[in-house]
Amino acid sequence: MRYTSQNRLRNGAGLIARQHDHLPAFRDISTLRPIRARLGTYDYWQLNEHRRRFQAIGTDPFLRLAQLIRAKMADAEVVNTSDVGAGVVTGESRVSFAIEAGRPQTRTLYHWTYPEHDRSRLAVGTYLGVTLIGLPVGQGMPLLDSEDVLGSVQVLAVQDPADLCPGLHD
């Protein structure tokens, strides 16, 4: 089987072949709801800024991503950033995940600025980043792209952002 660029996920998670014809198409994000997530206030407002920017771009892939962000924000439990707790993906955490029970991948999430201490980064403002943020270890969720559902992603482990650079001090 030959893969073209339209058969691949282009969202910062690497290239993953689309082989999920057995899954239903999610033309309407509301079919995913309620989206169970726990967001700190910082991540909540950063997601809102991502949503606002994607809506301003106005093309279909960005409008769909803005719709996914809006649904996540509407359904999420929003708590003080310091009360998010361990084992929940935040906009600065290092997360290990698997897509469709595939090989585990590990990435460091970021909102706007690359974390300089890590080469395996994932922008929150991608379909995969928006899907992961707010999920606790063990929880999964359907993974979308700009047109359809690619399968599901499951959080395997989350490292606290404070543990990422133990040698650095303020």
Backbone as JSON, one array per atom type, in Angstrom:
{
  "sequence": "MRYTSQNRLRNGAGLIARQHDHLPAFRDISTLRPIRARLGTYDYWQLNEHRRRFQAIGTDPFLRLAQLIRAKMADAEVVNTSDVGAGVVTGESRVSFAIEAGRPQTRTLYHWTYPEHDRSRLAVGTYLGVTLIGLPVGQGMPLLDSEDVLGSVQVLAVQDPADLCPGLHD",
  "N": [[0.85, -1.17, 0.0], [0.6, 2.18, -0.85], [1.38, 5.3, 0.57], [0.12, 8.55, 0.54], [0.54, 12.11, 0.98], [-1.93, 12.92, 1.82], [-2.87, 10.85, 3.22], [-1.81, 10.91, 5.67], [-1.12, 11.98, 9.01], [-0.6, 15.29, 9.84], [0.38, 16.86, 12.17], [2.29, 17.4, 14.08], [2.77, 15.15, 15.53], [4.23, 13.31, 14.23], [4.39, 11.18, 11.34], [1.65, 9.33, 10.63], [0.15, 6.62, 9.27], [-3.05, 6.61, 7.76], [-5.32, 4.32, 8.53], [-7.93, 3.65, 9.2], [-10.56, 2.97, 8.36], [-12.69, 1.7, 9.46], [-13.68, 3.22, 11.48], [-16.1, 5.64, 12.63], [-16.93, 8.63, 10.83], [-16.26, 11.85, 12.06], [-17.86, 14.37, 11.5], [-19.09, 16.29, 12.9], [-18.11, 17.86, 15.73], [-19.5, 17.74, 18.08], [-20.32, 15.15, 18.5], [-18.36, 13.98, 19.97], [-18.69, 14.81, 22.52], [-19.67, 14.49, 25.98], [-16.46, 15.9, 26.62], [-14.12, 14.7, 28.67], [-11.98, 16.33, 30.69], [-9.36, 17.93, 32.55], [-8.5, 21.07, 33.23], [-6.1, 23.52, 34.04], [-6.29, 26.97, 35.05], [-4.45, 28.57, 33.65], [-3.81, 27.02, 31.32], [-6.38, 26.88, 30.27], [-6.94, 29.55, 29.5], [-4.9, 29.91, 27.66], [-5.62, 28.03, 25.72], [-7.95, 29.26, 24.89], [-6.88, 31.48, 23.6], [-5.51, 30.2, 21.49], [-7.78, 29.17, 20.15], [-9.08, 31.57, 19.42], [-7.21, 32.66, 17.62], [-7.18, 30.67, 15.63], [-9.79, 30.83, 14.68], [-9.68, 33.36, 13.57], [-8.0, 32.93, 11.41], [-9.61, 31.35, 9.75], [-9.88, 29.28, 7.78], [-11.1, 26.03, 6.76], [-9.69, 23.73, 8.07], [-8.57, 25.03, 10.33], [-10.82, 26.18, 11.5], [-12.19, 23.9, 12.26], [-10.42, 22.88, 14.17], [-10.57, 24.97, 16.01], [-13.21, 24.59, 16.78], [-13.01, 22.11, 18.07], [-11.38, 22.87, 20.22], [-13.1, 24.68, 21.49], [-15.16, 22.93, 22.31], [-13.75, 21.27, 24.09], [-12.99, 23.14, 26.05], [-15.51, 23.92, 26.97], [-16.51, 21.61, 28.17], [-14.63, 20.85, 30.04], [-13.31, 20.38, 33.36], [-12.43, 23.08, 35.12], [-9.8, 24.2, 37.0], [-7.82, 25.81, 39.56], [-4.54, 26.49, 38.49], [-2.46, 25.41, 40.07], [-3.79, 23.37, 41.29], [-4.26, 21.3, 39.54], [-3.08, 18.75, 39.64], [-1.13, 15.71, 39.86], [-0.22, 13.62, 37.1], [-1.86, 14.56, 35.07], [-2.18, 15.87, 31.85], [-0.63, 18.85, 31.0], [-0.06, 22.13, 29.54], [2.68, 22.29, 29.59], [3.82, 19.92, 30.2], [5.62, 16.78, 30.01], [4.7, 14.19, 28.06], [3.79, 10.8, 27.63], [2.38, 8.78, 25.16], [0.12, 6.72, 23.24], [-0.92, 6.03, 19.99], [-3.67, 4.52, 18.72], [-2.95, 2.1, 20.03], [-0.37, 1.79, 19.22], [3.23, 2.09, 18.87], [4.65, 3.55, 21.75], [4.99, 7.09, 22.17], [6.83, 9.98, 23.14], [6.52, 13.29, 24.12], [7.15, 16.81, 24.69], [4.93, 19.19, 25.68], [4.0, 22.48, 24.56], [2.87, 25.87, 24.57], [3.45, 28.42, 23.19], [6.21, 29.01, 23.05], [9.12, 27.25, 22.18], [10.28, 24.58, 24.18], [13.5, 24.72, 25.19], [15.12, 22.75, 26.23], [14.52, 20.35, 25.13], [14.14, 18.19, 22.36], [12.04, 16.76, 21.3], [9.24, 17.97, 20.78], [5.84, 19.15, 21.1], [3.39, 21.11, 19.85], [0.73, 22.66, 21.57], [-1.27, 23.77, 20.08], [-2.21, 22.01, 18.02], [-3.98, 19.3, 16.45], [-3.41, 16.9, 17.83], [-2.15, 17.93, 20.14], [-4.22, 19.48, 21.32], [-6.02, 17.45, 21.79], [-4.67, 15.87, 23.71], [-4.18, 17.6, 25.94], [-5.15, 18.16, 29.25], [-6.0, 15.56, 29.74], [-5.99, 12.74, 31.95], [-3.58, 10.27, 33.09], [-4.0, 7.15, 31.56], [-6.45, 7.7, 30.39], [-8.23, 7.93, 27.32], [-8.96, 9.29, 24.03], [-10.8, 10.03, 21.05], [-8.8, 10.75, 18.19], [-8.56, 13.4, 16.09], [-8.18, 14.75, 12.75], [-7.92, 17.31, 10.26], [-10.01, 16.49, 8.68], [-11.24, 14.05, 9.41], [-11.6, 11.25, 11.69], [-8.78, 9.78, 13.18], [-8.36, 7.64, 14.75], [-7.68, 6.56, 18.03], [-6.18, 8.12, 20.88], [-4.17, 7.44, 23.68], [-3.23, 8.35, 26.95], [-0.23, 7.52, 28.46], [1.75, 8.12, 30.36], [2.68, 10.88, 32.45], [4.91, 13.47, 33.0], [5.74, 15.72, 35.49], [6.08, 19.21, 34.86], [7.98, 20.56, 36.47], [9.82, 18.62, 37.03], [11.21, 18.28, 34.7], [13.58, 19.69, 34.21], [15.62, 19.22, 36.4], [18.09, 20.22, 37.18], [18.1, 22.92, 36.81], [17.61, 26.14, 38.23], [15.52, 28.7, 39.62]],
  "CA": [[0.0, 0.0, 0.0], [1.37, 3.42, -0.95], [0.79, 6.4, 1.34], [0.33, 9.9, 0.05], [0.5, 13.09, 2.06], [-3.28, 13.04, 2.33], [-3.16, 9.69, 4.07], [-0.97, 11.02, 6.86], [-1.42, 13.01, 10.01], [0.44, 16.32, 9.81], [0.04, 17.74, 13.29], [3.33, 17.47, 15.1], [2.92, 13.87, 16.2], [4.9, 12.41, 13.33], [3.54, 10.74, 10.26], [0.96, 8.1, 10.99], [-0.71, 6.27, 8.15], [-4.48, 6.52, 8.08], [-5.84, 3.0, 8.2], [-9.02, 3.54, 10.15], [-11.82, 3.07, 7.64], [-13.73, 1.09, 10.27], [-14.15, 4.17, 12.48], [-17.06, 6.58, 12.07], [-16.45, 9.98, 10.55], [-16.74, 12.87, 12.99], [-18.06, 15.64, 10.81], [-19.57, 17.22, 13.91], [-17.34, 17.67, 16.97], [-20.42, 17.5, 19.2], [-20.46, 13.72, 18.75], [-17.32, 13.6, 20.94], [-19.0, 15.38, 23.84], [-18.8, 15.4, 26.72], [-15.02, 15.64, 26.63], [-13.67, 14.75, 30.06], [-10.63, 16.86, 30.82], [-9.13, 18.79, 33.71], [-7.62, 22.14, 32.79], [-5.76, 24.61, 34.93], [-6.72, 28.25, 34.49], [-3.47, 29.03, 32.67], [-4.04, 26.29, 30.06], [-7.71, 27.25, 29.77], [-6.85, 30.83, 28.8], [-4.04, 29.73, 26.49], [-6.45, 27.37, 24.72], [-8.85, 30.27, 24.36], [-6.11, 32.28, 22.65], [-5.36, 29.36, 20.3], [-9.09, 29.15, 19.48], [-9.31, 32.88, 18.83], [-6.32, 32.79, 16.46], [-7.61, 29.76, 14.57], [-11.0, 31.39, 14.1], [-9.29, 34.51, 12.76], [-7.45, 32.4, 10.15], [-10.86, 31.15, 9.04], [-9.98, 28.19, 6.83], [-11.78, 24.87, 7.33], [-8.95, 22.96, 9.08], [-8.41, 25.81, 11.56], [-12.14, 26.33, 12.12], [-12.48, 22.61, 12.91], [-9.59, 22.84, 15.37], [-11.18, 25.92, 16.95], [-14.43, 23.95, 17.29], [-12.56, 21.1, 19.03], [-10.93, 23.59, 21.41], [-14.29, 25.2, 22.17], [-15.85, 21.81, 22.97], [-12.94, 20.85, 25.22], [-13.11, 24.17, 27.08], [-16.87, 23.93, 27.51], [-16.77, 20.41, 28.96], [-13.55, 20.58, 30.99], [-13.32, 20.85, 34.74], [-11.4, 24.11, 35.19], [-9.36, 24.38, 38.38], [-6.63, 26.63, 39.71], [-3.41, 25.79, 37.87], [-1.72, 24.65, 41.08], [-4.63, 22.26, 41.75], [-4.51, 20.33, 38.47], [-2.69, 17.45, 40.18], [-0.16, 14.89, 39.13], [-0.78, 12.65, 36.16], [-2.75, 15.2, 34.11], [-1.41, 16.56, 30.82], [-0.74, 20.31, 30.96], [0.61, 22.74, 28.4], [4.13, 22.29, 29.77], [4.27, 18.62, 30.7], [6.17, 15.77, 29.11], [3.66, 13.16, 28.05], [3.95, 9.59, 26.81], [1.06, 8.41, 24.67], [0.09, 5.77, 22.14], [-2.02, 6.23, 19.04], [-4.2, 3.22, 18.29], [-2.17, 1.05, 20.66], [0.91, 1.69, 18.51], [4.44, 2.31, 19.65], [4.56, 4.76, 22.58], [5.74, 8.27, 21.81], [6.95, 10.92, 24.25], [6.69, 14.67, 23.65], [6.97, 17.9, 25.64], [3.97, 20.15, 25.16], [4.25, 23.9, 24.75], [1.85, 26.72, 23.96], [3.95, 29.42, 22.24], [7.67, 29.03, 22.97], [9.73, 25.94, 22.24], [11.12, 24.27, 25.34], [14.85, 24.58, 24.65], [15.8, 21.59, 26.79], [13.99, 19.11, 24.56], [13.97, 18.18, 20.91], [10.78, 16.12, 20.94], [8.23, 18.91, 21.24], [4.53, 19.08, 20.47], [2.62, 22.32, 20.09], [-0.63, 22.45, 22.03], [-2.16, 24.22, 19.01], [-2.36, 21.01, 16.96], [-5.06, 18.36, 16.8], [-2.92, 16.0, 18.86], [-1.93, 18.7, 21.36], [-5.52, 19.81, 21.91], [-6.61, 16.19, 22.27], [-3.96, 15.4, 24.9], [-4.18, 18.5, 27.08], [-6.23, 17.94, 30.22], [-6.31, 14.15, 29.97], [-5.17, 12.07, 32.96], [-2.96, 9.0, 32.71], [-4.94, 6.05, 31.37], [-7.62, 8.11, 29.63], [-8.04, 8.06, 25.89], [-9.93, 10.12, 23.34], [-10.61, 9.98, 19.6], [-7.85, 11.7, 17.63], [-9.06, 13.94, 14.83], [-7.37, 15.64, 11.93], [-8.76, 18.34, 9.68], [-11.1, 15.94, 7.89], [-11.87, 12.84, 9.9], [-11.01, 10.69, 12.9], [-7.64, 8.93, 12.85], [-8.29, 6.56, 15.71], [-7.73, 7.09, 19.4], [-4.9, 8.33, 21.55], [-4.26, 7.17, 25.11], [-2.13, 8.87, 27.75], [0.43, 6.43, 29.19], [2.47, 8.68, 31.51], [2.86, 12.33, 32.43], [5.96, 13.94, 33.89], [5.5, 17.09, 35.96], [7.03, 20.15, 34.26], [9.06, 20.91, 37.41], [10.8, 17.54, 37.0], [11.86, 18.19, 33.4], [14.94, 20.25, 34.3], [15.92, 19.27, 37.82], [19.33, 20.93, 37.45], [17.92, 24.35, 36.65], [17.0, 26.81, 39.38], [15.01, 30.05, 39.31]],
  "C": [[0.89, 1.24, 0.0], [0.65, 4.54, -0.2], [1.11, 7.73, 0.68], [0.24, 10.86, 1.22], [-0.91, 13.25, 2.62], [-3.69, 11.86, 3.18], [-2.43, 9.79, 5.4], [-1.43, 12.15, 7.76], [-0.28, 14.0, 10.04], [0.18, 17.3, 10.94], [1.09, 17.77, 14.38], [3.55, 16.15, 15.81], [3.75, 12.89, 15.38], [3.93, 11.98, 12.25], [2.95, 9.37, 10.61], [0.0, 7.78, 9.86], [-2.16, 6.14, 8.6], [-4.98, 5.17, 7.59], [-7.03, 2.71, 9.09], [-10.37, 3.68, 9.47], [-12.98, 2.5, 8.44], [-14.32, 2.05, 11.3], [-15.12, 5.17, 11.85], [-16.42, 7.95, 11.82], [-17.06, 10.95, 11.55], [-16.82, 14.19, 12.25], [-18.45, 16.71, 11.81], [-18.86, 16.91, 15.22], [-18.26, 17.32, 18.13], [-20.62, 16.02, 19.48], [-19.42, 13.2, 19.73], [-17.71, 13.95, 22.37], [-19.84, 14.44, 24.67], [-17.35, 14.93, 26.69], [-14.55, 15.8, 28.06], [-12.21, 15.18, 30.1], [-10.56, 17.73, 32.06], [-8.09, 19.82, 33.3], [-7.35, 23.11, 33.92], [-6.16, 25.92, 34.26], [-5.74, 28.78, 33.45], [-3.7, 28.35, 31.32], [-5.39, 26.65, 29.45], [-7.62, 28.55, 28.96], [-5.93, 30.75, 27.6], [-4.8, 29.02, 25.38], [-7.42, 28.37, 24.08], [-8.13, 31.16, 23.34], [-5.83, 31.5, 21.37], [-6.65, 29.37, 19.49], [-9.34, 30.45, 18.75], [-8.46, 33.06, 17.56], [-6.76, 31.89, 15.31], [-8.89, 30.25, 13.91], [-10.67, 32.56, 13.19], [-8.69, 34.06, 11.42], [-8.61, 32.05, 9.23], [-10.95, 30.05, 8.01], [-10.55, 26.95, 7.53], [-10.96, 24.08, 8.35], [-8.8, 23.71, 10.4], [-9.75, 26.03, 12.26], [-12.54, 25.05, 12.84], [-11.68, 22.47, 14.2], [-10.13, 23.8, 16.43], [-12.46, 25.33, 17.56], [-14.07, 22.87, 18.32], [-12.11, 21.77, 20.33], [-12.13, 24.11, 22.19], [-15.02, 24.1, 22.93], [-15.07, 21.35, 24.2], [-13.06, 21.85, 26.36], [-14.48, 24.16, 27.74], [-17.12, 22.76, 28.45], [-15.77, 20.19, 30.09], [-13.89, 21.06, 32.4], [-12.15, 21.84, 34.83], [-11.08, 24.37, 36.65], [-8.18, 25.35, 38.39], [-5.44, 25.83, 39.18], [-2.63, 24.94, 38.87], [-2.5, 23.44, 41.59], [-4.91, 21.2, 40.69], [-4.17, 18.92, 38.94], [-1.73, 16.71, 39.28], [-0.89, 13.97, 38.17], [-1.78, 13.23, 35.19], [-1.89, 15.99, 33.13], [-1.69, 18.06, 30.88], [0.03, 20.83, 29.75], [2.11, 22.81, 28.52], [4.66, 20.92, 30.16], [4.88, 17.77, 29.59], [5.24, 14.58, 29.2], [4.06, 12.0, 27.14], [2.55, 9.13, 26.43], [1.22, 7.37, 23.56], [-1.13, 6.08, 21.28], [-2.41, 4.87, 18.51], [-3.33, 2.06, 18.78], [-0.86, 0.78, 19.91], [2.07, 1.9, 19.45], [4.31, 3.59, 20.47], [5.48, 5.86, 22.06], [5.78, 9.19, 23.03], [7.27, 12.29, 23.68], [6.55, 15.63, 24.82], [6.04, 18.92, 25.02], [4.42, 21.57, 25.42], [3.13, 24.68, 24.05], [2.45, 27.61, 22.87], [5.46, 29.36, 22.04], [8.22, 27.62, 23.1], [10.46, 25.73, 23.55], [12.53, 23.94, 24.83], [15.57, 23.32, 25.12], [15.4, 20.29, 26.11], [13.83, 19.24, 23.06], [12.65, 17.56, 20.49], [9.63, 16.93, 21.52], [6.93, 18.7, 20.48], [3.76, 20.34, 20.84], [1.21, 21.96, 20.56], [-1.62, 22.81, 20.92], [-2.2, 23.31, 17.8], [-3.5, 20.09, 17.37], [-4.62, 17.41, 17.91], [-2.72, 16.72, 20.18], [-3.23, 19.03, 22.07], [-6.18, 18.55, 22.47], [-5.98, 15.77, 23.59], [-4.14, 16.29, 26.13], [-5.41, 18.26, 27.96], [-6.58, 16.49, 30.5], [-5.43, 13.57, 31.07], [-4.57, 10.78, 32.4], [-4.04, 7.92, 32.63], [-6.16, 6.42, 30.54], [-7.27, 8.23, 28.16], [-9.15, 8.92, 25.3], [-9.74, 9.93, 21.84], [-9.68, 11.09, 19.13], [-8.35, 12.11, 16.25], [-7.94, 14.58, 14.03], [-8.34, 16.62, 11.28], [-9.97, 17.8, 8.93], [-11.87, 14.83, 8.58], [-11.25, 12.44, 11.24], [-9.89, 9.73, 12.47], [-7.55, 7.7, 13.74], [-8.41, 7.14, 17.09], [-6.31, 7.21, 19.94], [-5.13, 8.09, 23.03], [-3.02, 7.68, 25.81], [-1.55, 7.73, 28.58], [1.15, 6.93, 30.44], [2.6, 10.18, 31.33], [3.93, 12.68, 33.44], [5.67, 15.4, 34.22], [6.52, 18.03, 35.33], [8.19, 20.53, 35.17], [10.16, 19.85, 37.41], [11.59, 17.48, 35.7], [13.31, 18.68, 33.43], [15.35, 20.34, 35.76], [17.2, 20.04, 38.15], [19.2, 22.45, 37.34], [17.21, 24.94, 37.86], [16.54, 28.19, 38.96], [15.98, 31.11, 39.77]]
}
